Amino acid sequence: MNGKNLEHQYVFHLSHFQTWEQKPHAKDWILFPENLGSHLSIDETALSQGELYTLVTNKAAKGKKGALVAMVKGTDSERVIDVLRKIPESKRNKVKEVTLDMAASMERIVRRSFPKAQLVTDRFHVQQLVHEAVQEMRIAHRWEAIDQENKEIELSRECGRAFVPDRLENGDTKKQLLARSRHLLFKAEDSWTPSQAHRAELLFHRYPDLEKAYRLSRSLARIYQSSKIKGVAFTKLAHWYNDVELAGFKSFNTVSRTIQNHYETILNFFENRSTNASAESFNAKIKAFRAQFRGVANVEFFLFRLSNIYA
């Protein structure tokens, strides 16, 4: 059978897509009030060509049928709020907790759509900010090393001799040391391989500020891992904030101010230790589903298939 003919028959006759009740507005939004639960996640996802959709999911469904509550085109808060308010207020008031990232638009959506819900800032987004601050410092040092190497190459040419870069004990040049240290700075020390441990020793000896930044990132991770009580976490975060102030790193000061601006929703994590992992997992499923289709040519039909599986 011709593949295109089969696809046409399925879309227009066999799948009930043409009689789908949400088809008229599917390109802009789809909504499933019956899937609303007490604990939700909100995130954004891209369908095709970077087109973003705001995604609301029910954690209780664990990424299976009944997980999808709403998908709204774009991230404009007013637009998403208008769609979510189509759910009766009595049902929306039963939502107890919503996990989200630190985007102001997401916070506005949750506060106005689910007024009784407690907001929880996802811990992984906070830790990602800190990791990015460490990487920013590493990259700055790498550019300095590249610049220095370029100057040495030019000097060697002027002197008429071949350029031979200095190599460290493990065979890396400074430029390579900084480039190859990227992954180890994300990991805990007890997870390093022997070669990574050696590379970290060489790196921290030459760049003590990177070691201090790495220690700050790990101390924040330990707060998340070890703190079970909200009050204790608050005290530890205050001490961490002071350590950041004393370190004087510009990128970390930006992170600490961000944390300070969201400290209430960040501390809410330590009550139930809720994360946005379910939303990220659901996002990954959408991407895998999109890959099976080799992209999204027909958005409405893609969302129809998605709703059949997850709504």
N, C-alpha and C positions, 0 to 999 in steps of 0.2 A: 504493500500500500504506500502511496505517496505520503511522505512525512508532513508536508504542508497541508495536504487535504485532511489528514488525521488531526492535526493541530486545529484546523478550522472547525472541524466537526465537534471536537471536544469543547472548544471555547464557546461556540455559538449554539450547540445543541445538547451535548451530553453532560456538561458540568453544572448546569443551572445558573451559570454566570449572568446570563441575560435577564434573569428574574430575581437576581440578588437584590434585596431591599436597600442595601447601602450603596449600590452601584452609582446612583445619580451624584453622590457627593464623595465617592471613595477617593478620588484623586486629591481631595482637600482634607478629608478626615474620615475615620471610621471609629465607631464607638460601640462598646459592649457593656452596658450598665450591669448586666447580670453577673459579670466577672469581677465586680468591685469587691475587695476584701478589706480587712482591717489593717493590713500591713502592705504597703505599696512601694514600688520603686519608680523613679522618673529619670529618663535619660534621653539622649538624642542619638539618632542613627542616620546613616546615609544610604539611600536606595540606588540612585544612578546619577552619574555626573556631579557628585558632590551635593545633590539635593537633600537637605536635612529634613527629618521628621522628628517630632517630639513623641516619645514612647512612654506610655504608662502601663506597668505590669503588676499583676497580683503575685506576691511572693508565695502564697500558700499553694499555688499551682505548680511550683517548682519547675517552671519552664515548659510545662506540658499543656494539654488542652485546658482552657480556662485561664491561661496566663495573661492573654492580651486584653487590656481594658480599653485603651485608646491609642490611636496613631493620628497625629495632626501635622499637616504639612507646615514646615517652618518652625522657628523657635520664638516667634513673637508671642509674648506672654498674654496679651489681650485676646489674641485669636484662640490660643489653647484654652484659656479660661472660659471663653464663650462656648466652646465645645463641651468641656467638662461640666459646665453648669446645666447642660441638657439632662444630666443625671439628677434625679430628685434630691433636694437638699437634705432630706431625712436620711438618705443613703450615704451621701457625702459626709455627713456629720458622724457617721459610725467609723470612719477611717481614723485609726489611732496613731499610725506612724508612717512616715514617708522618708525613704532614703534618697539622697540626691547629691550632685556635685556642688561646687561653690559658685556656680553661675547665678547672678542676681535675678535673671529672668525665671530660672527654675524655682527659686525661693518664692518669688512673687506668685507664680502659678499655684504652688502648694498652699501658701497662706490664704489665698483668696478662694481656692476651689475646695480645700479641705480644712476649714477653720479650726476644727477640734484636734487636728493631727499634730503630733510632735515631729519636728524636722530633725533629721540626723544626717550630718555631713559625712560622706563616705571617707573612711580612713585612708583608702588607697589613693584618693585624689590629693589628700594632704601630704602623704608620704611622697607622692610623685613630684609635688612642688619642691620638696626638700632635695630629692635626687637631682632634679633639674638645676637647682642652685649649685650643687657639687659639680655637676657636669659643666656648668657655665664657667666655673673657675678652672677646671681641667682644660677646657677648650681655649681659654685665654692664655694659659701657659703654653699650650701647643702652638698657638699662633706666634708667640714669642720665640719658641724653639725653631719654628720654620723660618722666621725672619732672621734669626741668628745664623742658621745654617746657610741661608741665601747669601748673607754677608761674607761668610767664610769661603763659600764657593767663588764669589766674585774676587775676593782677595787672592785666592789660589791662582785664578786665571791671570790676574795682574802680575803675579810673581812667576808665572810660567811653570807651575807645578800642578800635579794631579791632586784633586781634593780627596782626602781620606777622612771620613767622619770619625769622631771619637765614639768608641763603643763601650758600653757598660759591661758588668760581669756576666750578665745573661745574654749578651750579644746584641741588645737593643741600642739604638742611638737614643738621644733624649726625645727626639720627635717620635720615634717608634714607641718608646716607653709610655709617653703620654697618650698616644693613640690606642695602644694595646691595654691600657689600664681601665678603659671604659667600663667593661663588664664587672670587674672585681669591685668597683666602687658602688655597685648596686647590691652586692652580696655581703652577708655577715662573714666575719673572719673565719669562723669554724666551717664555712662552706667553700673556702678557697682551696684550689688545688695547690700542690707544692710549687708549681711554676708561678701561679698567681701570688702566692705568699711571698716568694722571692721578689717578684716584680713590685709588689706593694711595699716591701722593705726598701727597695731602691727608690721608688717614687716618693715615699714619705721622708726619706733622708734628704732628698734634694728639694722637695716642696713641702715643708712643714705646715704651711697653711692648708694644703689639700688634706693632710692627715687630720688637722683640727676640724675641717669641714666634714670629713667622713665620720669622725667621732660624733659630731653633732647630729648627723643624719641617723646614725645607729642608736643614739640615746633617745631620739624621738620614737624610733621603731620599738625600743624596749618599753617605753611608756605605754604604747598601744598593746604590746604583748603581755605585759605583767600587771597592769592596773585593772582591778576588778570593781573598784568603788569610784563613783563620780568625784567625790570630794578629794580623794587621794590623787586622782588623775589631774584635777585642777591644780593642786599644789605642785605636782611634778612638772606640769606644763609651764607654770609660773617660773620655776627654777630653770627650765630649759630656755625660756624666753630671756631670762637674765644672762644665761651663758651666751646666747646669740648676741645680745647687746655688747657684752664684753669682747667677743671675738671681732666685732666690727666689720664683718663681711657685708658688702653692699647687697649682694643677691640674697643673703640670709635675712637681712633686715626687711627686705620686701616680703619674704615668706612669713616672718614673725608678725608683721603688720596684718598680713592676710589672715593668719590664724587668729590674731587678736580680734579682727572684725567679724569672725565667724565662731568665736569661742563657745557660745551657747549651744549652737547646733553640733559643734565638734564634740563637746562634752557629753551630749546626749547619747553618743555612741556607747559610752561606758555603762549605760543602764541595761541595754539588751544586747550590746555588741553587734548591732545590725550594720550591714554593709550594703553597697549597691552591686554586689557580685551577681545577684540574680539578673539585674538589668543588663550587666555586661555580658553575661552568659547568653541571655536572650538576643542581644545585639549580635553576638557571634553566630547564633543559629540563623538569623536573618541573612548575614553575610554568606554563610554556607549555602543557604537556600538560593540566594542571588547567584552564587557561583554555578549552581546546577543549571540555572537558566541562561548562563553565560551573559549576565547583565539583565537589566529590566527594560524591555522594549515597551511593554504594555503595563503601566503602573497599576491601573484598576484591576487587571486580571491577576497580577502578582499579589496584590493585597487581598484579593478574593481567595486565592490559594492559601495565603498565609493565615487568613482568618479561619479557614476550614480546619487547619491543623492546630492552631494555637488559641482560637477563640470559641 
